[in-house]
């Protein structure tokens, strides 16, 4: 397909080039902002998974170019890929799931936290939806962990999500940390894509929450026993029963009184209407074939 053909087919692709945006994604952030007014009174922003940089361009234009007071503005953009420079944007090349990258980002906001964190991160999709959703979920978790270190109370977080079958869990998790959580699908995001954006407003972590980069699924070094209160998210596993009692995986000989046969007791309560009852009846009367049932039943 030629380039002009893509220009015709994808209006946002064409408009992005006409507007000087590095990617059509710029329109997604602009449209989310139209709805949620993300940039008013916002000076300090983190743009996670930022390359090639169209969201950083939006931030740079809205917070620096279009403003008289630009001194207080700090925009930190992070991506695995290198990005061409942008006015007023500090760039970090790194993996947001790595603690070293997180620490570098956090160091820019020590003493004065961020007002807004955005993340348009997406893995290279495999086409296997479960895997893609899982990796996207891990990316979002990493983005949230960084956010919990740098975002001020009352700040906002916007991130790309894949609306898969387990996405409700994600909404509930975000709702623990933000008072207002909305899922948003900008016009410029293709309907055929399961992509959407979670807009989390008013960061309000639970009392006693200590931000961490630890992902229990990835972090083998985490000392789970040191977690306390609201930070302890693991359900304890408790083995109970006397160690001298029967082991349910062993086979034991029948315990018979001297010289007595073993007496098999009936079940205390037989099933009331088991689904296999009809088949058993037919089998007893040798009528399985007649009824046209081709079943393998347990006799
Ligand atoms: N918002 C960007 C823009 O407007 O130009 C587009 C972002 S693009 C859809 C997704 C980006 O996520 C890619 O540049 C990719 O390198 C980045 N990414 C994926 N996994 C990442 C990770 N673990 N750490 C940092 N960046 C990551």
Boltz pocket constraint, residues with backbone or C-beta under 6 A from the ligand:
constraints:
  - pocket:
      binder: B
      contacts: [[A, 22], [A, 23], [A, 25], [A, 26], [A, 48], [A, 49], [A, 50], [A, 51], [A, 52], [A, 53], [A, 54], [A, 55], [A, 56], [A, 78], [A, 79], [A, 80], [A, 81], [A, 94], [A, 95], [A, 96], [A, 97], [A, 120], [A, 121], [A, 122], [A, 123], [A, 139]]
      max_distance: 6.0
